[in-house]
């Protein structure tokens, strides 16, 4: 009883002065890394620490001296023998001498040290407690129970397997030293500080230069700032939380991770407030993030919504959990290989690994190897076993480089800025490259819209078909400062590529026409294309337009304007949008077929109506003169007010309050066509369609506009569609442009409060 009481009193007396800085459940590999980084324990010639071996007194002396402030007092070579069984020529002599001189370890009465004798747990504990500032006065006379009790109470024996009276292994010694490094001394100061290091406690390692080049080489960004790292720092710790040990130069030497569970994933897709990731098994799952989850990205703390908007496929996502719950998330680096540029049918050999079994996606659609074209931009993720291919191209005049052409990070093509993604693009666009300011170039854009490579317009395509949107004459200033005038054209293809070429002449009269562009001496010449004789019902399930076959990756453009005097109007649409629509030959401006005889490109004239604008005529003023009639119409288009003024004539069928379709050019309305009101009462609206009292359903336009009538007594207010879904607060009227079988949709909904 007296012995137990004495032990209890010892525990109570030291508990008030000790605070365990960090008690971590970490792997032996992580602990060994700390030992080696700090020079406390080093491996054998075979690279192993032999953690299962027993530990001799000589080995233990070296370990404990290396883990203390005395490490700097060890001479490189001894000239005297500290004990008769420890000769001066022994590797252990300098460490034994320092240990004995400073009262850490004692010799035996016969003037021996017994360097090869194995160390017991109580002997090791006594040395560690001495380094922490404890003396025999702290333990009483009940050796070794007092020492062992204090050691256990302060966490010194955490994950140590040896018991009283047994010999310790190198593993036990390593764990004990690790616990000691994370402890406070008897006086409450950090032990690591007394050794000559400093510690960043509870810090999160966010990214190194490899994950985020803006950090700078040899540095790591953390939740407590950016620090330089020593050669011993292991970047595998990125994404973890724990304690970082710094040397006198304020460099992080090593990292002591916490007991948190860290899971590593590969980003696949983003949801509104979550991330879809791929697991190591290849399956996908959502992380289950909350709006308040702590996220670190690009070297700094951020919000979930910001991270979701910036994340890219292939980003490394590390999730730290406590008791199964997410503590924080670190997004850093990217596992994608690429971009690489396809240069022929053997493009699969561009990757250093076998990608023959990978899933292939081209512009977001599942594709086959044969679908990849020359100059497609490719990326590969081994974690996702997926290849992404992009064929977005921008052709135009190279107008400027920032900060300059010697070191361009961003360039201007036809008035629009594009960032450079690769060294290949940098080299071609720099002052030493093959393209200079004033040249016509074709940019090959990668997954983030950055420049993956650059080719000449004639190299990317020998001829191009598309919708001519602009032509004229403009001045170009080259890299030498010389200004000259050129003719140019701008066009858009069914791929959505926006192209600009230096032209043989001004083709302004051909604007809003479907044209074929060919090149002669580097200059574009165009010919207009007439309607094509193909018609029938568009059946996407059967992949047919009438009797003609449709390619699985068919590209479709619907043109809303053919008059060369007005602003171009077009949409790139999906084949599902045309499903079950009857298309006449006069609707088809152009089509082309692939080598399989399938339609792979299709340009239509206002079949969907999606290229037009829709809204409400809010005022219609008609003035009758002696010999003519003038009119003025005010139109609310999505909340913006535009006008149409006619000096001669009026729309006899148009009145204030009429929903309508508008052609808009140069910021003004140029034509109005009244929409048709559904005759039956609207009983239900969801995000896709509405239902009427006679049981019929009508598809909504993806850009349907909802107006609240008589808002604040007069006028119209634009409402989100979500405001009326499932609501019983409004009376609803709906308006369409034409029948669904002809491509029509519900374009405008007008509601009044009940």
Secondary structure, DSSP 8 states (H G I E B T S, - for coil): -HHHHHHHHHHHHHHTT---S------HHHHHHHHHHTTSS---TTS---TTSB-BHHHHHHHHHHTSGGGGG--SS-SS-SBTTB-TTSTTHHHHHHHHHTTSS---TTS---TTSB-BHHHHHHHHHHHTT--GGGTTTSTTHHHHHHHHHTTTTTT----TTSB-BHHHHHHHHHHHHTSB-TTSSBHHHHTT-EEEEEEEEEEETTT-GGG-TTEEEETTEEEEB-TT--GGGTT-EEEEEE-TTS-EEEEEE-S-EEEEEEEEEE-SS-EEEE-TTS-EEE----TT-EEEETTEEE-HHHHHHH--TTEEEEEEEETTEEEEEEEEEE--EEEEE--STTGGGGSSS--TTSEEEETTEE--GGG--TT-EEEEETTTTEEEEE--EEEEEEEEEES-STT-SEEEETTEEEEB-SHHHHHHHSTTSS--TT-EEEEEE-TTS-EEEEE-HHHH-SEEEEEEEEEEEEEEE-TTS-EEEEEEEEEE-TT--EEEEEESS--GGGTTSEEEEEEETTEEEEEE-------EEEETTTTEETTEEEEEEEEEEEE----TTS---EEEE-GGGGTT-EE-GGGEEEEEE-TTS-EEEEEEESSS-TTSEEEEEEEEEEEE-SS-EEEEEEEEETTEEEEEEESS---TT--TT-EEEEEEETTEEEEEEE-EE-SS-EEEE-SSEEEETTS-EEEEEEEEEEEEETGGGSSEEEE-GGGTTT--SEEEEEEESS-GGGT--EEEEEEEE-
